[in-house]
Amino acid sequence: MRLTKFSQVMIVSIFGLVTMAAQAQSTGVVAKVNGVEIPQSRLELMVKANVAQGQQDGPEMRKALRENLIAEEILAQEAVKKRLDLDPDVVTQLAMSRQAVLVRAYQADYIRNNAVSEDTLRKEYDVLKVQMGDKEYKARHILVETEAEAKDIIAKLKKGTKFAKLAEEKSLDDGSKENGGELNWSPPAAYVKPFADALVSLSKGKVTQQPVQTSFGWHVIELMDVRTMQVPPFEEVKQNIQQRILQREFANVVQDLRSKAKVE
């Protein structure tokens, strides 16, 4: 079960391209393949993409990227010779690729032109602190498909079967089953509401006596421990808060555009 956390709210498709938003200004030609020029701007864009992923710009990386561009140009030319560019599926894929690039360009443009003020960031931070509360919980759970399965697990726990053993054998949550069903320390707000409500109602060391249903399935939950919540400092989560706000605002822009669009 993937549970949203304070420092993890973002949309990668929107924000992963921020560092690549500016268009390459370099002019020139990287190589010429069978008379077709590969522009320097194409190499620069690929360099930016690799640097954004943590790689270091340098001669070796540029040489490797140049070779990739040459190989791709050769293959693309061969595809055209075989008239594959006229294949209906290929035509559709090319159109979809163009659309995706335009969408990302629009997203990047929105980010560049909609800075979030420091005051707005701090207000959002204060709201999130209230939502997160002053406690965080260490829990483990077993996720199954049906209520009957969950009830059967509860019955086995009452008879003395180990929670971790049942989690490893029965749980559908691949992220926690190998660890006996254990979840990370989290505030209630990190979980979907039915799960959070059941968790905070438990005493330390106790297991839910009735299955808990969420959109993921049916859960058997054990509260392992509780401790005081340590909220990350503002500066530590500032960037993530900015992403959260931009995500929300951009979603509103999309919804507004959708409401105005003529769709038949």
matplotlib code that plots the C-alpha trace (Angstrom):
import matplotlib.pyplot as plt

x = [0.0, 1.5, 0.8, 1.2, 3.6, 4.3, 7.6, 6.5, 3.6, 4.5, 3.8, 6.9, 5.6, 5.2, 8.2, 10.8, 11.4, 12.0, 15.7, 15.2, 12.7, 15.0, 15.6, 19.1, 20.8, 23.8, 24.2, 26.2, 26.2, 27.2, 27.6, 26.3, 24.9, 24.4, 24.0, 21.6, 22.8, 22.3, 22.1, 24.1, 20.9, 19.8, 23.0, 22.6, 19.1, 20.3, 23.1, 20.6, 18.5, 21.5, 22.7, 19.2, 19.4, 22.7, 25.3, 28.3, 28.7, 32.0, 33.8, 33.1, 29.4, 29.1, 31.0, 28.7, 25.6, 27.0, 27.4, 23.8, 22.5, 24.4, 23.1, 19.6, 19.8, 21.1, 18.3, 15.7, 16.9, 16.7, 13.1, 12.1, 13.8, 11.5, 8.6, 7.9, 7.1, 3.9, 2.8, -0.5, 0.7, 4.0, 2.1, -0.1, 2.9, 4.6, 1.6, 1.3, 5.0, 4.5, 1.5, 3.4, 6.3, 3.8, 2.1, 5.5, 6.4, 3.1, 3.7, 7.3, 6.1, 3.4, 6.1, 8.4, 5.7, 4.0, 6.4, 5.1, 5.8, 7.6, 4.5, 2.3, 4.9, 5.0, 1.2, 1.0, 3.7, 1.7, -1.5, 0.4, 1.8, -1.7, -2.9, 0.0, -0.7, 1.7, 2.1, 3.4, 2.7, 4.6, 2.2, 2.1, -0.7, -1.8, -3.7, -6.0, -8.7, -11.8, -13.3, -13.5, -9.8, -9.2, -11.5, -9.6, -6.3, -7.7, -8.9, -5.4, -3.8, -6.0, -4.9, -1.2, 0.0, 2.7, 1.7, 4.9, 4.4, 0.9, 1.9, 4.7, 2.3, -1.0, -0.4, -1.0, 1.2, 4.5, 6.1, 5.7, 5.0, 8.7, 9.2, 6.4, 3.9, 5.8, 5.2, 7.4, 6.8, 4.0, 1.4, -2.3, -2.6, -0.2, -2.8, -6.2, -8.9, -10.4, -6.9, -5.9, -9.1, -8.6, -4.9, -5.4, -8.1, -5.7, -3.7, 0.0, 0.5, -3.2, -4.7, -7.9, -10.6, -12.6, -11.2, -10.7, -11.8, -10.0, -9.8, -6.8, -8.7, -9.2, -6.6, -5.7, -3.7, -1.4, -0.2, 3.4, 4.4, 3.6, 6.0, 6.0, 5.9, 9.1, 8.0, 10.8, 12.1, 10.5, 13.7, 14.1, 10.7, 10.3, 10.8, 8.4, 5.8, 6.3, 5.8, 2.6, 1.2, 2.1, 0.6, -2.7, -2.8, -1.9, -4.7, -7.1, -5.8, -6.3, -9.8, -10.6, -9.3, -11.4, -14.5, -14.0, -13.1, -15.6, -15.7, -18.1]
y = [0.0, 3.3, 5.9, 9.6, 11.5, 15.2, 15.4, 13.2, 15.0, 15.9, 15.1, 14.0, 14.6, 18.3, 19.0, 16.7, 19.0, 22.3, 22.1, 21.5, 24.2, 26.7, 25.9, 25.3, 28.4, 26.7, 26.8, 24.5, 20.9, 17.9, 15.6, 15.1, 11.7, 10.9, 14.6, 15.2, 17.6, 16.8, 20.2, 21.1, 22.1, 18.5, 17.4, 20.3, 19.2, 15.7, 17.0, 18.9, 15.9, 13.8, 16.5, 16.8, 13.1, 13.6, 12.9, 15.2, 17.2, 16.4, 15.3, 11.6, 12.1, 14.4, 11.9, 9.1, 11.2, 12.2, 8.6, 7.9, 10.7, 9.4, 5.9, 7.1, 9.2, 6.3, 4.1, 6.8, 7.2, 3.4, 3.4, 6.1, 4.2, 1.3, 3.7, 2.9, 6.5, 5.9, 3.0, 4.0, 2.9, 4.9, 7.9, 7.8, 7.3, 10.3, 12.4, 11.3, 12.1, 15.6, 16.1, 14.9, 17.3, 20.2, 19.3, 19.2, 22.6, 24.1, 22.7, 24.0, 27.4, 27.5, 26.8, 29.5, 32.1, 31.3, 31.7, 30.8, 33.6, 33.0, 34.0, 31.5, 28.7, 29.4, 29.5, 26.1, 24.8, 25.9, 24.3, 21.0, 21.1, 21.2, 18.5, 16.2, 16.5, 16.0, 12.3, 9.6, 5.9, 2.8, 0.2, -3.0, -4.4, -7.3, -6.4, -9.0, -8.9, -9.9, -9.3, -13.1, -13.4, -10.6, -12.2, -15.5, -13.8, -12.1, -15.5, -17.0, -14.1, -14.8, -18.4, -17.3, -17.3, -14.7, -11.4, -11.3, -14.8, -14.1, -10.9, -12.6, -15.4, -13.5, -9.8, -8.2, -5.2, -6.0, -3.0, -4.3, -8.0, -9.0, -7.0, -8.6, -6.0, -3.1, 0.4, 3.4, 5.9, 8.1, 10.5, 9.6, 12.1, 10.0, 7.2, 7.0, 7.9, 4.5, 3.2, 6.3, 6.2, 2.5, 3.1, 6.0, 4.1, 1.2, 0.9, 0.1, -3.6, -4.2, -5.4, -4.4, -6.8, -6.1, -5.8, -2.3, -1.6, 1.0, 1.5, -0.9, -3.8, -5.2, -4.6, -6.1, -3.5, -3.6, -0.5, -1.2, 2.2, 5.9, 8.9, 12.7, 14.0, 15.7, 18.0, 18.8, 22.4, 24.7, 25.1, 21.3, 20.9, 24.2, 22.9, 20.0, 22.5, 24.6, 21.6, 20.7, 24.2, 24.2, 20.8, 22.0, 25.2, 23.5, 20.9, 23.9, 25.3, 22.0, 21.8, 25.3, 24.6, 21.4, 23.3, 25.8, 23.3, 22.3, 18.5, 16.6]
z = [0.0, -1.0, 1.7, 0.9, 3.2, 4.0, 2.1, -0.8, -2.5, -6.1, -9.7, -11.5, -14.9, -14.1, -11.9, -13.2, -16.2, -14.3, -14.8, -18.5, -19.2, -21.0, -24.6, -25.7, -27.2, -28.7, -32.5, -34.7, -35.8, -33.8, -36.8, -40.3, -41.2, -44.9, -45.4, -42.6, -39.9, -36.2, -34.5, -31.4, -29.6, -29.6, -27.8, -25.3, -24.5, -23.8, -21.7, -19.6, -19.2, -18.0, -15.6, -14.1, -13.3, -11.4, -14.0, -14.5, -17.7, -19.4, -22.5, -21.9, -21.4, -24.5, -26.6, -25.6, -26.2, -29.6, -30.5, -29.4, -31.6, -34.6, -34.1, -33.7, -36.8, -38.8, -37.6, -38.2, -41.8, -42.3, -41.0, -43.4, -46.3, -45.4, -45.3, -41.7, -41.0, -43.1, -40.9, -39.2, -35.8, -36.2, -37.4, -34.3, -32.0, -33.6, -33.0, -29.4, -28.8, -30.2, -28.0, -24.9, -25.6, -26.0, -22.7, -20.9, -22.4, -21.2, -17.7, -17.6, -18.9, -16.1, -13.5, -14.8, -14.7, -11.4, -8.6, -5.1, -2.6, 0.7, 2.6, 0.8, 1.4, 5.1, 5.4, 3.7, 6.0, 9.0, 7.7, 7.1, 10.6, 12.0, 9.7, 10.6, 14.4, 17.2, 17.2, 14.8, 14.8, 14.1, 12.7, 10.8, 8.8, 6.7, 3.5, 1.9, -0.8, 1.2, 4.6, 5.2, 4.7, 7.2, 9.8, 9.3, 10.0, 13.1, 14.4, 13.8, 15.6, 18.6, 18.6, 18.7, 15.1, 14.7, 13.0, 10.9, 9.7, 8.5, 6.9, 4.9, 3.8, 3.2, 2.7, -0.7, 0.2, -1.4, 0.2, 3.7, 3.7, 3.6, 6.7, 8.6, 7.6, 9.2, 8.0, 8.5, 11.4, 10.1, 11.4, 10.9, 8.1, 6.0, 5.8, 4.1, 6.6, 7.6, 8.2, 10.2, 12.3, 13.2, 14.0, 16.5, 18.3, 19.2, 22.3, 21.9, 21.1, 20.2, 16.9, 15.3, 16.2, 13.1, 9.5, 8.3, 4.7, 2.5, -1.3, -1.2, 0.3, 3.9, 6.6, 9.9, 11.8, 14.8, 16.6, 17.6, 19.2, 19.4, 19.7, 19.6, 16.0, 14.8, 12.0, 9.5, 9.6, 7.0, 5.0, 4.7, 3.1, 1.4, -2.1, -1.6, -0.3, -3.4, -5.6, -3.6, -4.2, -7.9, -8.3, -6.8, -8.8, -12.1, -11.5, -11.2, -14.4, -16.2, -14.8, -15.9, -19.4, -19.5, -18.5, -21.3, -24.0, -26.6, -26.4, -28.7]

ax = plt.figure().add_subplot(projection="3d")
ax.plot(x, y, z, "-o")
ax.set_aspect("equal")
plt.show()
